[in-house]
Amino acid sequence: MSKEECMEALSKHANIKPVITSTVWKELEKENKEFFEAYSRSKAEAERASKTQMSQKIHTIISDSHSSSGGV
């Protein structure tokens, strides 16, 4: 869950003001740098993998479309 998602969820479900969540999040980042660095890398890798997978699916759909239409 991203910082923004966390802020929204806590505001909606626990009535915690976003400024409070943001402040706590920043302090957690300061105290747990290694965790948040690893979290950021993991999230970036997951996003790249998702984009690659989507690109492959689009390519397959386009290829299948050209094959079934006789290459037109």
PQR file with spaces between the fields and no chain letter, atoms N, CA, C, O and H, PARSE charges and radii, in Angstrom:
ATOM       1  N    MET     1       0.861   -1.162    0.000 -0.4000 1.5000
ATOM       2  CA   MET     1       0.000    0.000    0.000 -0.0000 2.0000
ATOM       3  C    MET     1       0.909    1.227    0.000  0.5500 1.7000
ATOM       4  O    MET     1       1.856    1.306    0.782 -0.5500 1.4000
ATOM       5  N    SER     2       0.618    2.171   -0.871 -0.4000 1.5000
ATOM       6  CA   SER     2       1.415    3.388   -0.935 -0.0000 2.0000
ATOM       7  C    SER     2       1.039    4.336    0.200  0.5500 1.7000
ATOM       8  O    SER     2       0.042    4.134    0.894 -0.5500 1.4000
ATOM       9  H    SER     2      -0.152    2.107   -1.506  0.4000 1.0000
ATOM      10  N    LYS     3       1.838    5.348    0.370 -0.4000 1.5000
ATOM      11  CA   LYS     3       1.558    6.354    1.394 -0.0000 2.0000
ATOM      12  C    LYS     3       0.183    6.972    1.161  0.5500 1.7000
ATOM      13  O    LYS     3      -0.597    7.136    2.099 -0.5500 1.4000
ATOM      14  H    LYS     3       2.648    5.512   -0.193  0.4000 1.0000
ATOM      15  N    GLU     4      -0.108    7.313   -0.090 -0.4000 1.5000
ATOM      16  CA   GLU     4      -1.390    7.936   -0.423 -0.0000 2.0000
ATOM      17  C    GLU     4      -2.558    6.987   -0.156  0.5500 1.7000
ATOM      18  O    GLU     4      -3.589    7.400    0.373 -0.5500 1.4000
ATOM      19  H    GLU     4       0.526    7.180   -0.852  0.4000 1.0000
ATOM      20  N    GLU     5      -2.395    5.719   -0.522 -0.4000 1.5000
ATOM      21  CA   GLU     5      -3.437    4.726   -0.266 -0.0000 2.0000
ATOM      22  C    GLU     5      -3.656    4.538    1.229  0.5500 1.7000
ATOM      23  O    GLU     5      -4.789    4.404    1.691 -0.5500 1.4000
ATOM      24  H    GLU     5      -1.557    5.383   -0.953  0.4000 1.0000
ATOM      25  N    CYS     6      -2.558    4.531    1.977 -0.4000 1.5000
ATOM      26  CA   CYS     6      -2.642    4.388    3.423 -0.0000 2.0000
ATOM      27  C    CYS     6      -3.367    5.591    4.036  0.5500 1.7000
ATOM      28  O    CYS     6      -4.224    5.434    4.905 -0.5500 1.4000
ATOM      29  H    CYS     6      -1.638    4.640    1.601  0.4000 1.0000
ATOM      30  N    MET     7      -3.014    6.778    3.575 -0.4000 1.5000
ATOM      31  CA   MET     7      -3.662    7.992    4.081 -0.0000 2.0000
ATOM      32  C    MET     7      -5.163    7.955    3.819  0.5500 1.7000
ATOM      33  O    MET     7      -5.965    8.287    4.691 -0.5500 1.4000
ATOM      34  H    MET     7      -2.318    6.906    2.869  0.4000 1.0000
ATOM      35  N    GLU     8      -5.529    7.548    2.609 -0.4000 1.5000
ATOM      36  CA   GLU     8      -6.944    7.488    2.238 -0.0000 2.0000
ATOM      37  C    GLU     8      -7.690    6.447    3.069  0.5500 1.7000
ATOM      38  O    GLU     8      -8.781    6.716    3.570 -0.5500 1.4000
ATOM      39  H    GLU     8      -4.877    7.278    1.901  0.4000 1.0000
ATOM      40  N    ALA     9      -7.104    5.262    3.214 -0.4000 1.5000
ATOM      41  CA   ALA     9      -7.757    4.185    3.962 -0.0000 2.0000
ATOM      42  C    ALA     9      -7.936    4.552    5.434  0.5500 1.7000
ATOM      43  O    ALA     9      -9.004    4.324    6.003 -0.5500 1.4000
ATOM      44  H    ALA     9      -6.217    5.043    2.807  0.4000 1.0000
ATOM      45  N    LEU    10      -6.900    5.117    6.050 -0.4000 1.5000
ATOM      46  CA   LEU    10      -7.014    5.488    7.457 -0.0000 2.0000
ATOM      47  C    LEU    10      -7.999    6.630    7.664  0.5500 1.7000
ATOM      48  O    LEU    10      -8.697    6.684    8.677 -0.5500 1.4000
ATOM      49  H    LEU    10      -6.033    5.303    5.588  0.4000 1.0000
ATOM      50  N    SER    11      -8.051    7.530    6.711 -0.4000 1.5000
ATOM      51  CA   SER    11      -9.014    8.630    6.804 -0.0000 2.0000
ATOM      52  C    SER    11     -10.445    8.102    6.710  0.5500 1.7000
ATOM      53  O    SER    11     -11.324    8.499    7.476 -0.5500 1.4000
ATOM      54  H    SER    11      -7.485    7.486    5.888  0.4000 1.0000
ATOM      55  N    LYS    12     -10.654    7.211    5.766 -0.4000 1.5000
ATOM      56  CA   LYS    12     -11.999    6.678    5.511 -0.0000 2.0000
ATOM      57  C    LYS    12     -12.466    5.722    6.611  0.5500 1.7000
ATOM      58  O    LYS    12     -13.598    5.822    7.085 -0.5500 1.4000
ATOM      59  H    LYS    12      -9.940    6.888    5.143  0.4000 1.0000
ATOM      60  N    HIS    13     -11.596    4.802    7.012 -0.4000 1.5000
ATOM      61  CA   HIS    13     -12.016    3.724    7.913 -0.0000 2.0000
ATOM      62  C    HIS    13     -11.742    3.982    9.391  0.5500 1.7000
ATOM      63  O    HIS    13     -12.380    3.383   10.257 -0.5500 1.4000
ATOM      64  H    HIS    13     -10.677    4.721    6.627  0.4000 1.0000
ATOM      65  N    ALA    14     -10.791    4.875    9.679 -0.4000 1.5000
ATOM      66  CA   ALA    14     -10.440    5.098   11.087 -0.0000 2.0000
ATOM      67  C    ALA    14     -10.548    6.569   11.486  0.5500 1.7000
ATOM      68  O    ALA    14     -10.233    6.946   12.615 -0.5500 1.4000
ATOM      69  H    ALA    14     -10.273    5.361    8.975  0.4000 1.0000
ATOM      70  N    ASN    15     -10.999    7.389   10.539 -0.4000 1.5000
ATOM      71  CA   ASN    15     -11.188    8.818   10.784 -0.0000 2.0000
ATOM      72  C    ASN    15      -9.898    9.492   11.278  0.5500 1.7000
ATOM      73  O    ASN    15      -9.929   10.370   12.140 -0.5500 1.4000
ATOM      74  H    ASN    15     -11.255    7.083    9.623  0.4000 1.0000
ATOM      75  N    ILE    16      -8.754    9.054   10.703 -0.4000 1.5000
ATOM      76  CA   ILE    16      -7.461    9.649   11.031 -0.0000 2.0000
ATOM      77  C    ILE    16      -7.122   10.645    9.931  0.5500 1.7000
ATOM      78  O    ILE    16      -7.125   10.308    8.747 -0.5500 1.4000
ATOM      79  H    ILE    16      -8.728    8.340   10.002  0.4000 1.0000
ATOM      80  N    LYS    17      -6.835   11.858   10.332 -0.4000 1.5000
ATOM      81  CA   LYS    17      -6.558   12.915    9.358 -0.0000 2.0000
ATOM      82  C    LYS    17      -5.317   12.575    8.539  0.5500 1.7000
ATOM      83  O    LYS    17      -4.326   12.093    9.088 -0.5500 1.4000
ATOM      84  H    LYS    17      -6.833   12.132   11.294  0.4000 1.0000
ATOM      85  N    PRO    18      -5.366   12.823    7.224 -0.5600 1.5000
ATOM      86  CA   PRO    18      -4.217   12.526    6.355  0.2800 2.0000
ATOM      87  C    PRO    18      -2.911   13.175    6.819  0.5500 1.7000
ATOM      88  O    PRO    18      -1.843   12.584    6.661 -0.5500 1.4000
ATOM      89  N    VAL    19      -2.981   14.375    7.385 -0.4000 1.5000
ATOM      90  CA   VAL    19      -1.753   15.023    7.845 -0.0000 2.0000
ATOM      91  C    VAL    19      -1.089   14.214    8.956  0.5500 1.7000
ATOM      92  O    VAL    19       0.138   14.206    9.055 -0.5500 1.4000
ATOM      93  H    VAL    19      -3.849   14.855    7.514  0.4000 1.0000
ATOM      94  N    ILE    20      -1.866   13.540    9.786 -0.4000 1.5000
ATOM      95  CA   ILE    20      -1.321   12.693   10.850 -0.0000 2.0000
ATOM      96  C    ILE    20      -0.615   11.489   10.242  0.5500 1.7000
ATOM      97  O    ILE    20       0.515   11.165   10.606 -0.5500 1.4000
ATOM      98  H    ILE    20      -2.863   13.547    9.705  0.4000 1.0000
ATOM      99  N    THR    21      -1.294   10.838    9.321 -0.4000 1.5000
ATOM     100  CA   THR    21      -0.697    9.666    8.662 -0.0000 2.0000
ATOM     101  C    THR    21       0.575   10.053    7.939  0.5500 1.7000
ATOM     102  O    THR    21       1.573    9.337    8.016 -0.5500 1.4000
ATOM     103  H    THR    21      -2.212   11.101    9.026  0.4000 1.0000
ATOM     104  N    SER    22       0.555   11.174    7.237 -0.4000 1.5000
ATOM     105  CA   SER    22       1.730   11.638    6.501 -0.0000 2.0000
ATOM     106  C    SER    22       2.904   11.899    7.438  0.5500 1.7000
ATOM     107  O    SER    22       4.038   11.527    7.138 -0.5500 1.4000
ATOM     108  H    SER    22      -0.256   11.756    7.174  0.4000 1.0000
ATOM     109  N    THR    23       2.632   12.531    8.556 -0.4000 1.5000
ATOM     110  CA   THR    23       3.681   12.828    9.534 -0.0000 2.0000
ATOM     111  C    THR    23       4.280   11.541   10.095  0.5500 1.7000
ATOM     112  O    THR    23       5.500   11.406   10.186 -0.5500 1.4000
ATOM     113  H    THR    23       1.710   12.833    8.799  0.4000 1.0000
ATOM     114  N    VAL    24       3.421   10.603   10.468 -0.4000 1.5000
ATOM     115  CA   VAL    24       3.899    9.323   11.006 -0.0000 2.0000
ATOM     116  C    VAL    24       4.687    8.570    9.941  0.5500 1.7000
ATOM     117  O    VAL    24       5.730    7.988   10.240 -0.5500 1.4000
ATOM     118  H    VAL    24       2.430   10.713   10.394  0.4000 1.0000
ATOM     119  N    TRP    25       4.202    8.576    8.710 -0.4000 1.5000
ATOM     120  CA   TRP    25       4.872    7.882    7.606 -0.0000 2.0000
ATOM     121  C    TRP    25       6.290    8.435    7.426  0.5500 1.7000
ATOM     122  O    TRP    25       7.245    7.672    7.280 -0.5500 1.4000
ATOM     123  H    TRP    25       3.355    9.049    8.467  0.4000 1.0000
ATOM     124  N    LYS    26       6.420    9.766    7.438 -0.4000 1.5000
ATOM     125  CA   LYS    26       7.736   10.394    7.273 -0.0000 2.0000
ATOM     126  C    LYS    26       8.691    9.972    8.390  0.5500 1.7000
ATOM     127  O    LYS    26       9.868    9.710    8.144 -0.5500 1.4000
ATOM     128  H    LYS    26       5.644   10.386    7.557  0.4000 1.0000
ATOM     129  N    GLU    27       8.178    9.909    9.609 -0.4000 1.5000
ATOM     130  CA   GLU    27       9.013    9.478   10.734 -0.0000 2.0000
ATOM     131  C    GLU    27       9.412    8.013   10.591  0.5500 1.7000
ATOM     132  O    GLU    27      10.549    7.646   10.887 -0.5500 1.4000
ATOM     133  H    GLU    27       7.221   10.122    9.809  0.4000 1.0000
ATOM     134  N    LEU    28       8.490    7.187   10.144 -0.4000 1.5000
ATOM     135  CA   LEU    28       8.809    5.776    9.908 -0.0000 2.0000
ATOM     136  C    LEU    28       9.895    5.644    8.839  0.5500 1.7000
ATOM     137  O    LEU    28      10.802    4.823    8.970 -0.5500 1.4000
ATOM     138  H    LEU    28       7.566    7.486    9.904  0.4000 1.0000
ATOM     139  N    GLU    29       9.801    6.452    7.787 -0.4000 1.5000
ATOM     140  CA   GLU    29      10.831    6.423    6.739 -0.0000 2.0000
ATOM     141  C    GLU    29      12.203    6.791    7.308  0.5500 1.7000
ATOM     142  O    GLU    29      13.210    6.187    6.939 -0.5500 1.4000
ATOM     143  H    GLU    29       9.064    7.120    7.681  0.4000 1.0000
ATOM     144  N    LYS    30      12.244    7.771    8.195 -0.4000 1.5000
ATOM     145  CA   LYS    30      13.516    8.176    8.815 -0.0000 2.0000
ATOM     146  C    LYS    30      14.088    7.055    9.675  0.5500 1.7000
ATOM     147  O    LYS    30      15.288    6.784    9.629 -0.5500 1.4000
ATOM     148  H    LYS    30      11.427    8.263    8.495  0.4000 1.0000
ATOM     149  N    GLU    31      13.232    6.404   10.459 -0.4000 1.5000
ATOM     150  CA   GLU    31      13.680    5.384   11.409 -0.0000 2.0000
ATOM     151  C    GLU    31      13.956    4.030   10.753  0.5500 1.7000
ATOM     152  O    GLU    31      14.696    3.214   11.303 -0.5500 1.4000
ATOM     153  H    GLU    31      12.257    6.624   10.497  0.4000 1.0000
ATOM     154  N    ASN    32      13.375    3.793    9.601 -0.4000 1.5000
ATOM     155  CA   ASN    32      13.475    2.478    8.933 -0.0000 2.0000
ATOM     156  C    ASN    32      13.880    2.643    7.473  0.5500 1.7000
ATOM     157  O    ASN    32      13.212    2.130    6.575 -0.5500 1.4000
ATOM     158  H    ASN    32      12.774    4.455    9.155  0.4000 1.0000
ATOM     159  N    LYS    33      14.977    3.363    7.239 -0.4000 1.5000
ATOM     160  CA   LYS    33      15.413    3.650    5.866 -0.0000 2.0000
ATOM     161  C    LYS    33      15.563    2.398    5.014  0.5500 1.7000
ATOM     162  O    LYS    33      15.112    2.362    3.869 -0.5500 1.4000
ATOM     163  H    LYS    33      15.520    3.780    7.969  0.4000 1.0000
ATOM     164  N    GLU    34      16.194    1.379    5.570 -0.4000 1.5000
ATOM     165  CA   GLU    34      16.447    0.155    4.795 -0.0000 2.0000
ATOM     166  C    GLU    34      15.140   -0.487    4.335  0.5500 1.7000
ATOM     167  O    GLU    34      15.025   -0.935    3.195 -0.5500 1.4000
ATOM     168  H    GLU    34      16.560    1.408    6.500  0.4000 1.0000
ATOM     169  N    PHE    35      14.165   -0.527    5.229 -0.4000 1.5000
ATOM     170  CA   PHE    35      12.877   -1.120    4.873 -0.0000 2.0000
ATOM     171  C    PHE    35      12.229   -0.360    3.728  0.5500 1.7000
ATOM     172  O    PHE    35      11.784   -0.970    2.757 -0.5500 1.4000
ATOM     173  H    PHE    35      14.259   -0.163    6.155  0.4000 1.0000
ATOM     174  N    PHE    36      12.170    0.958    3.826 -0.4000 1.5000
ATOM     175  CA   PHE    36      11.503    1.750    2.802 -0.0000 2.0000
ATOM     176  C    PHE    36      12.270    1.760    1.481  0.5500 1.7000
ATOM     177  O    PHE    36      11.662    1.846    0.414 -0.5500 1.4000
ATOM     178  H    PHE    36      12.532    1.454    4.616  0.4000 1.0000
ATOM     179  N    GLU    37      13.589    1.674    1.542 -0.4000 1.5000
ATOM     180  CA   GLU    37      14.378    1.559    0.313 -0.0000 2.0000
ATOM     181  C    GLU    37      14.074    0.235   -0.376  0.5500 1.7000
ATOM     182  O    GLU    37      13.876    0.194   -1.590 -0.5500 1.4000
ATOM     183  H    GLU    37      14.084    1.605    2.408  0.4000 1.0000
ATOM     184  N    ALA    38      14.036   -0.838    0.390 -0.4000 1.5000
ATOM     185  CA   ALA    38      13.708   -2.155   -0.174 -0.0000 2.0000
ATOM     186  C    ALA    38      12.274   -2.165   -0.705  0.5500 1.7000
ATOM     187  O    ALA    38      12.000   -2.723   -1.768 -0.5500 1.4000
ATOM     188  H    ALA    38      14.196   -0.805    1.377  0.4000 1.0000
ATOM     189  N    TYR    39      11.370   -1.547    0.041 -0.4000 1.5000
ATOM     190  CA   TYR    39       9.964   -1.447   -0.385 -0.0000 2.0000
ATOM     191  C    TYR    39       9.864   -0.703   -1.719  0.5500 1.7000
ATOM     192  O    TYR    39       9.137   -1.132   -2.615 -0.5500 1.4000
ATOM     193  H    TYR    39      11.593   -1.094    0.905  0.4000 1.0000
ATOM     194  N    SER    40      10.583    0.399   -1.849 -0.4000 1.5000
ATOM     195  CA   SER    40      10.562    1.183   -3.083 -0.0000 2.0000
ATOM     196  C    SER    40      11.121    0.390   -4.256  0.5500 1.7000
ATOM     197  O    SER    40      10.561    0.410   -5.353 -0.5500 1.4000
ATOM     198  H    SER    40      11.173    0.747   -1.120  0.4000 1.0000
ATOM     199  N    ARG    41      12.235   -0.312   -4.018 -0.4000 1.5000
ATOM     200  CA   ARG    41      12.819   -1.133   -5.093 -0.0000 2.0000
ATOM     201  C    ARG    41      11.860   -2.238   -5.515  0.5500 1.7000
ATOM     202  O    ARG    41      11.667   -2.482   -6.706 -0.5500 1.4000
ATOM     203  H    ARG    41      12.690   -0.327   -3.128  0.4000 1.0000
ATOM     204  N    SER    42      11.263   -2.900   -4.538 -0.4000 1.5000
ATOM     205  CA   SER    42      10.331   -3.987   -4.820 -0.0000 2.0000
ATOM     206  C    SER    42       9.130   -3.487   -5.607  0.5500 1.7000
ATOM     207  O    SER    42       8.686   -4.128   -6.560 -0.5500 1.4000
ATOM     208  H    SER    42      11.419   -2.701   -3.571  0.4000 1.0000
ATOM     209  N    LYS    43       8.614   -2.345   -5.202 -0.4000 1.5000
ATOM     210  CA   LYS    43       7.455   -1.772   -5.891 -0.0000 2.0000
ATOM     211  C    LYS    43       7.812   -1.384   -7.325  0.5500 1.7000
ATOM     212  O    LYS    43       7.026   -1.621   -8.241 -0.5500 1.4000
ATOM     213  H    LYS    43       8.974   -1.825   -4.428  0.4000 1.0000
ATOM     214  N    ALA    44       8.985   -0.791   -7.528 -0.4000 1.5000
ATOM     215  CA   ALA    44       9.429   -0.398   -8.860 -0.0000 2.0000
ATOM     216  C    ALA    44       9.612   -1.633   -9.751  0.5500 1.7000
ATOM     217  O    ALA    44       9.241   -1.616  -10.925 -0.5500 1.4000
ATOM     218  H    ALA    44       9.624   -0.598   -6.784  0.4000 1.0000
ATOM     219  N    GLU    45      10.182   -2.692   -9.193 -0.4000 1.5000
ATOM     220  CA   GLU    45      10.362   -3.934   -9.953 -0.0000 2.0000
ATOM     221  C    GLU    45       9.012   -4.534  -10.331  0.5500 1.7000
ATOM     222  O    GLU    45       8.837   -5.014  -11.451 -0.5500 1.4000
ATOM     223  H    GLU    45      10.484   -2.706   -8.239  0.4000 1.0000
ATOM     224  N    ALA    46       8.075   -4.509   -9.419 -0.4000 1.5000
ATOM     225  CA   ALA    46       6.739   -5.044   -9.696 -0.0000 2.0000
ATOM     226  C    ALA    46       6.048   -4.231  -10.795  0.5500 1.7000
ATOM     227  O    ALA    46       5.374   -4.795  -11.657 -0.5500 1.4000
ATOM     228  H    ALA    46       8.217   -4.119   -8.509  0.4000 1.0000
ATOM     229  N    GLU    47       6.216   -2.921  -10.763 -0.4000 1.5000
ATOM     230  CA   GLU    47       5.622   -2.071  -11.795 -0.0000 2.0000
ATOM     231  C    GLU    47       6.244   -2.359  -13.156  0.5500 1.7000
ATOM     232  O    GLU    47       5.536   -2.422  -14.161 -0.5500 1.4000
ATOM     233  H    GLU    47       6.763   -2.463  -10.063  0.4000 1.0000
ATOM     234  N    ARG    48       7.584   -2.536  -13.195 -0.4000 1.5000
ATOM     235  CA   ARG    48       8.251   -2.855  -14.463 -0.0000 2.0000
ATOM     236  C    ARG    48       7.768   -4.199  -14.990  0.5500 1.7000
ATOM     237  O    ARG    48       7.501   -4.336  -16.184 -0.5500 1.4000
ATOM     238  H    ARG    48       8.158   -2.485  -12.378  0.4000 1.0000
ATOM     239  N    ALA    49       7.654   -5.185  -14.118 -0.4000 1.5000
ATOM     240  CA   ALA    49       7.187   -6.516  -14.528 -0.0000 2.0000
ATOM     241  C    ALA    49       5.764   -6.438  -15.062  0.5500 1.7000
ATOM     242  O    ALA    49       5.436   -7.086  -16.055 -0.5500 1.4000
ATOM     243  H    ALA    49       7.871   -5.073  -13.148  0.4000 1.0000
ATOM     244  N    SER    50       4.928   -5.656  -14.413 -0.4000 1.5000
ATOM     245  CA   SER    50       3.543   -5.502  -14.849 -0.0000 2.0000
ATOM     246  C    SER    50       3.474   -4.848  -16.222  0.5500 1.7000
ATOM     247  O    SER    50       2.689   -5.263  -17.074 -0.5500 1.4000
ATOM     248  H    SER    50       5.195   -5.130  -13.606  0.4000 1.0000
ATOM     249  N    LYS    51       4.302   -3.820  -16.437 -0.4000 1.5000
ATOM     250  CA   LYS    51       4.331   -3.138  -17.740 -0.0000 2.0000
ATOM     251  C    LYS    51       4.822   -4.077  -18.836  0.5500 1.7000
ATOM     252  O    LYS    51       4.292   -4.083  -19.947 -0.5500 1.4000
ATOM     253  H    LYS    51       4.940   -3.482  -15.745  0.4000 1.0000
ATOM     254  N    THR    52       5.844   -4.872  -18.509 -0.4000 1.5000
ATOM     255  CA   THR    52       6.371   -5.835  -19.481 -0.0000 2.0000
ATOM     256  C    THR    52       5.306   -6.868  -19.837  0.5500 1.7000
ATOM     257  O    THR    52       5.118   -7.206  -21.006 -0.5500 1.4000
ATOM     258  H    THR    52       6.275   -4.867  -17.607  0.4000 1.0000
ATOM     259  N    GLN    53       4.615   -7.360  -18.817 -0.4000 1.5000
ATOM     260  CA   GLN    53       3.567   -8.355  -19.041 -0.0000 2.0000
ATOM     261  C    GLN    53       2.441   -7.765  -19.894  0.5500 1.7000
ATOM     262  O    GLN    53       1.944   -8.426  -20.806 -0.5500 1.4000
ATOM     263  H    GLN    53       4.768   -7.086  -17.868  0.4000 1.0000
ATOM     264  N    MET    54       2.042   -6.534  -19.605 -0.4000 1.5000
ATOM     265  CA   MET    54       0.980   -5.886  -20.375 -0.0000 2.0000
ATOM     266  C    MET    54       1.422   -5.683  -21.816  0.5500 1.7000
ATOM     267  O    MET    54       0.643   -5.902  -22.743 -0.5500 1.4000
ATOM     268  H    MET    54       2.446   -5.997  -18.865  0.4000 1.0000
ATOM     269  N    SER    55       2.657   -5.269  -22.006 -0.4000 1.5000
ATOM     270  CA   SER    55       3.184   -5.067  -23.346 -0.0000 2.0000
ATOM     271  C    SER    55       3.171   -6.378  -24.139  0.5500 1.7000
ATOM     272  O    SER    55       2.827   -6.391  -25.321 -0.5500 1.4000
ATOM     273  H    SER    55       3.290   -5.091  -21.252  0.4000 1.0000
ATOM     274  N    GLN    56       3.546   -7.470  -23.486 -0.4000 1.5000
ATOM     275  CA   GLN    56       3.533   -8.778  -24.142 -0.0000 2.0000
ATOM     276  C    GLN    56       2.116   -9.194  -24.512  0.5500 1.7000
ATOM     277  O    GLN    56       1.895   -9.754  -25.587 -0.5500 1.4000
ATOM     278  H    GLN    56       3.826   -7.460  -22.526  0.4000 1.0000
ATOM     279  N    LYS    57       1.152   -8.925  -23.631 -0.4000 1.5000
ATOM     280  CA   LYS    57      -0.242   -9.262  -23.930 -0.0000 2.0000
ATOM     281  C    LYS    57      -0.748   -8.462  -25.127  0.5500 1.7000
ATOM     282  O    LYS    57      -1.424   -9.005  -26.001 -0.5500 1.4000
ATOM     283  H    LYS    57       1.331   -8.471  -22.758  0.4000 1.0000
ATOM     284  N    ILE    58      -0.423   -7.180  -25.164 -0.4000 1.5000
ATOM     285  CA   ILE    58      -0.852   -6.330  -26.284 -0.0000 2.0000
ATOM     286  C    ILE    58      -0.236   -6.829  -27.580  0.5500 1.7000
ATOM     287  O    ILE    58      -0.914   -6.915  -28.603 -0.5500 1.4000
ATOM     288  H    ILE    58       0.126   -6.739  -24.454  0.4000 1.0000
ATOM     289  N    HIS    59       1.053   -7.159  -27.536 -0.4000 1.5000
ATOM     290  CA   HIS    59       1.729   -7.676  -28.718 -0.0000 2.0000
ATOM     291  C    HIS    59       1.056   -8.960  -29.207  0.5500 1.7000
ATOM     292  O    HIS    59       0.856   -9.137  -30.409 -0.5500 1.4000
ATOM     293  H    HIS    59       1.604   -7.090  -26.704  0.4000 1.0000
ATOM     294  N    THR    60       0.708   -9.852  -28.280 -0.4000 1.5000
ATOM     295  CA   THR    60       0.041  -11.105  -28.634 -0.0000 2.0000
ATOM     296  C    THR    60      -1.322  -10.829  -29.271  0.5500 1.7000
ATOM     297  O    THR    60      -1.675  -11.448  -30.275 -0.5500 1.4000
ATOM     298  H    THR    60       0.871   -9.708  -27.304  0.4000 1.0000
ATOM     299  N    ILE    61      -2.076   -9.914  -28.698 -0.4000 1.5000
ATOM     300  CA   ILE    61      -3.399   -9.575  -29.241 -0.0000 2.0000
ATOM     301  C    ILE    61      -3.263   -9.010  -30.651  0.5500 1.7000
ATOM     302  O    ILE    61      -4.020   -9.375  -31.551 -0.5500 1.4000
ATOM     303  H    ILE    61      -1.789   -9.411  -27.883  0.4000 1.0000
ATOM     304  N    ILE    62      -2.296   -8.118  -30.833 -0.4000 1.5000
ATOM     305  CA   ILE    62      -2.088   -7.531  -32.163 -0.0000 2.0000
ATOM     306  C    ILE    62      -1.657   -8.590  -33.154  0.5500 1.7000
ATOM     307  O    ILE    62      -2.147   -8.622  -34.283 -0.5500 1.4000
ATOM     308  H    ILE    62      -1.682   -7.822  -30.101  0.4000 1.0000
ATOM     309  N    SER    63      -0.734   -9.465  -32.739 -0.4000 1.5000
ATOM     310  CA   SER    63      -0.276  -10.539  -33.624 -0.0000 2.0000
ATOM     311  C    SER    63      -1.417  -11.470  -33.996  0.5500 1.7000
ATOM     312  O    SER    63      -1.559  -11.855  -35.157 -0.5500 1.4000
ATOM     313  H    SER    63      -0.336   -9.438  -31.823  0.4000 1.0000
ATOM     314  N    ASP    64      -2.234  -11.835  -33.006 -0.4000 1.5000
ATOM     315  CA   ASP    64      -3.376  -12.709  -33.260 -0.0000 2.0000
ATOM     316  C    ASP    64      -4.374  -12.036  -34.192  0.5500 1.7000
ATOM     317  O    ASP    64      -4.963  -12.687  -35.055 -0.5500 1.4000
ATOM     318  H    ASP    64      -2.119  -11.523  -32.063  0.4000 1.0000
ATOM     319  N    SER    65      -4.560  -10.752  -34.022 -0.4000 1.5000
ATOM     320  CA   SER    65      -5.492   -9.989  -34.851 -0.0000 2.0000
ATOM     321  C    SER    65      -5.019   -9.973  -36.308  0.5500 1.7000
ATOM     322  O    SER    65      -5.814  -10.160  -37.229 -0.5500 1.4000
ATOM     323  H    SER    65      -4.082  -10.222  -33.321  0.4000 1.0000
ATOM     324  N    HIS    66      -3.727   -9.749  -36.503 -0.4000 1.5000
ATOM     325  CA   HIS    66      -3.170   -9.732  -37.861 -0.0000 2.0000
ATOM     326  C    HIS    66      -3.232  -11.116  -38.490  0.5500 1.7000
ATOM     327  O    HIS    66      -3.487  -11.239  -39.688 -0.5500 1.4000
ATOM     328  H    HIS    66      -3.081   -9.597  -35.755  0.4000 1.0000
ATOM     329  N    SER    67      -3.003  -12.158  -37.700 -0.4000 1.5000
ATOM     330  CA   SER    67      -3.042  -13.527  -38.213 -0.0000 2.0000
ATOM     331  C    SER    67      -4.449  -13.915  -38.655  0.5500 1.7000
ATOM     332  O    SER    67      -4.632  -14.533  -39.703 -0.5500 1.4000
ATOM     333  H    SER    67      -2.796  -12.058  -36.726  0.4000 1.0000
ATOM     334  N    SER    68      -5.440  -13.548  -37.845 -0.4000 1.5000
ATOM     335  CA   SER    68      -6.816  -13.945  -38.167 -0.0000 2.0000
ATOM     336  C    SER    68      -7.418  -13.103  -39.287  0.5500 1.7000
ATOM     337  O    SER    68      -8.403  -13.507  -39.904 -0.5500 1.4000
ATOM     338  H    SER    68      -5.291  -13.046  -36.993  0.4000 1.0000
ATOM     339  N    SER    69      -6.830  -11.927  -39.556 -0.4000 1.5000
ATOM     340  CA   SER    69      -7.385  -11.081  -40.622 -0.0000 2.0000
ATOM     341  C    SER    69      -6.576  -11.224  -41.901  0.5500 1.7000
ATOM     342  O    SER    69      -6.769  -10.462  -42.848 -0.5500 1.4000
ATOM     343  H    SER    69      -6.030  -11.599  -39.054  0.4000 1.0000
ATOM     344  N    GLY    70      -5.682  -12.186  -41.933 -0.4000 1.5000
ATOM     345  CA   GLY    70      -4.910  -12.419  -43.138 -0.0000 2.0000
ATOM     346  C    GLY    70      -3.753  -11.438  -43.290  0.5500 1.7000
ATOM     347  O    GLY    70      -3.249  -11.237  -44.395 -0.5500 1.4000
ATOM     348  H    GLY    70      -5.525  -12.805  -41.163  0.4000 1.0000
ATOM     349  N    GLY    71      -3.333  -10.829  -42.187 -0.4000 1.5000
ATOM     350  CA   GLY    71      -2.192   -9.932  -42.225 -0.0000 2.0000
ATOM     351  C    GLY    71      -2.522   -8.532  -42.664  0.5500 1.7000
ATOM     352  O    GLY    71      -1.630   -7.750  -42.993 -0.5500 1.4000
ATOM     353  H    GLY    71      -3.742  -10.992  -41.290  0.4000 1.0000
ATOM     354  N    VAL    72      -3.792   -8.210  -42.673 -0.4000 1.5000
ATOM     355  CA   VAL    72      -4.204   -6.881  -43.142 -0.0000 2.0000
ATOM     356  C    VAL    72      -4.173   -5.901  -42.013  0.5500 1.7000
ATOM     357  O    VAL    72      -4.487   -4.727  -42.206 -0.5500 1.4000
ATOM     358  H    VAL    72      -4.516   -8.845  -42.405  0.4000 1.0000
